[in-house]
Amino acid sequence: MKDVRKLFLLAAAAAICMPSAFAQSTTTTPTTTTPPTVNQRKNYQQQRIGNGVENGSLTAGETHSLEKQETHLNTEEHNMRTQDDGHLTAADRAKLNGQQNHLSNEIYQDKHNAAHQNLNPQSEVGQRQRLQQERIGQGIKSGQLTSRESSHLEGREAATNHEIARDRAANGGKLTPGERAGVNRQQNRTSRGIYNKKHNGRARG
């Protein structure tokens, strides 16, 4: 009988304590998320651009334009910091954030439009183009290429692509031996430029 009473009292005590314990277990501590810094957003956007170059969703012309805008944004940030002893004011950060939002939207639009690289080129010229885009994309993602360097290289690539398209259109979709030789020289120059810029000691900050 005493054992039964003891069990009853223990069960009653557990029932009283249970709501408190349950409340503690289900109460979550509010967390706060710190917004990304200007540099964190800049690095993230470069990763997105690099991925787009590598997977073919960004053309050389689109990348040239995006990286040119990124370069202007970096220059503006540098000038802002120079005027305030290396710091950004709240107004500076708000302005840069608005510009980064605009660039972010443009990256998304360019990566999801109908323009894209040929991921399975059959010609030697096309295969070299694809390889050089992969090298540039990797350099953007790793930080070996700055936005200014990427813009310059992709400007060259875009110009070569336009020349190839123009020559093919004038020759029934083909390149003459002389045209192929000219394109090959341009691709050699761009290839050396990619290597030199990726190994010049400059890197994305």
N, C-alpha and C positions, 0 to 999 in steps of 0.2 A: 504493500500500500504506500509506504514511504517512497519507494522507487517510482511509483506511478505519479505521485504528487511532485517529486523532483523533476521528472520529465515534463510535466505540465508547466511548471514554473519556468523551466529553461526555454520551452517553446514560446511562452508568452513574452519572455524577455527578448528573444530573437525577433519576434514580430514587431516589438516596439522599436528595436534598433534598425530594422531593415529599411524603412523609408529614408532615414538619415543617410545610411550607407549608400542607398540607391541614388539619392540626390547628389552625393559627392561624386559617385562614379559617372553620372551623366552630365555633370557640370563641366563645360569646356572653358578653358582660359582664352579670352579674346586675343587674337593675334593681329598684329599690324604688319602690313607689307610696305617696305620701303620702295618708292618709285625708282626705276633705274636711272643712273646718272647719264649725263650727256655722252660720256665716253662708252659706257655700257651699251647704250642704244646705237651708237656709231658702229661699234664692233659687231653687234647683232645684225645690223643692216648690211655690213660688209659680208658677213656669213651668208645672208640670203642672196646677195648678188653673186657671190662666188659659187654657191650651189646652182643658181640659175645658169651661169656660164658653163659649168661642168655638165649639167644634165640637158643642156640645149634649149631650155625654156627662155633664155635671153639671147638675143642676137648680138653680134659685135656692135652694131649701131646703137642698140638699146643700152648696152653696157657702157659704151662711150658716153652717152648722154647722162646716165645715172651717176657715173663716177665723176663726171664734170660737175654735176650739181653737188655731189659730196665734197669735192675739192673746194668749191665756193663756200660751202657751209663751214668747212674746217678753217678756211681763211678768216671768215667772219668771227668764228669762235676765238681764234688766236688774237684778232684785233680787240675783241671785247676784253679778253684777259689782260692784254697789254695795258689797256686803259684803267684797269682796276687792280693793279699789283698782282696779277696772276689769278684773280678770282672772277667769278661770274656773279653778277647781281641777280636778284629774283626776276627782274625784267628781262635780263639777258637770257636766263634759263627758259623763261616762258616763250621768248621769241624763237630760240633755237628748237625748243620742243615742237612749236607749231610748224617749223620748217621740216623737222624730222618726220612729223606726221604726214606732211605733204609728200615727202620723198618715199616714205613707207607705202603709201597708197599707190604711188607711181610704180614702185617695184612690183607690187602685187598685180597691177594692171598689165605691165609689160610681160610678166611671167605667165599670164593667163590669156593673152591675146592669141591671134592666129599665127603670128610670126614666130618662127623657131628655127633652130639649126637643123641641118640634115645630120641625123645621128648614124646613118649607115651609108656614107658616100662610097661610090664605086670607083671614082677616078683618083689618081694619085694626088692631084691638086686638092680635091675635096677631103681626102684622108689627112693631108697635112694641115688643112684648115681645122679639122676636128681635133687633131692632136694639139695644135697650138692653143685652141680654146680651152682644152682640158688643163694645159699648163698654166694658162692665165688664171683660170678659175681656182686652181689649187693655190696659186700665189696670193690671190685675194683672200682666200679663207685662212691661210696660214699667217697672213700679215706681212709676208715678204714683199708684196707689192702694195705701195700706197695708192690711195684713190687717184692721185695725179698721174702716177706711173701707169695704172690700169687704164685710165682714160686715154692716155697717149697711145698705148699699145692697141687698144680696141679701136681707136680712130684709124690707125694704120690698117688693122684687119678689115674694118668696114670699107675703107677705100679700095683695098685689094678685092674684096668681094664684089663691089660695084663694077670694078674694071672687068672681072671675070664674067659677070652677068652681061655686061655690055658687049664683050667680045663674042660670047656664045650666041647672043641674039643676032649678031652680025654675020655669024658663020653657021647658021643652021643648028645651033646647040652644041657646037664643038669649038675647041681651041686649036689654032694652027700651031705648028712646032715653034714658031717664033713667039707666039703669045704665051705658050707654056713655059718657054725659057724665061720670058720676062716676068711671069708670075712667080716662077721658082726663085728668081733673084730677090724679088720682094719678100717672099716667104723666108728665105735665108736671112735677110736683114732683120725681119721681125723676130725670127727665132733667136738670133744673137741678142736682140734687144730684150727679149723675155729673160734670157739667161743673165745678162748683165744687170738688169734691174732687180732681179731676184737675189743677186749676190753682191750688191753694192753697199751693204751695211745699213741702208735705210729700211725702216720697217714702220708699219702702222703703229701709232702711239696708243 
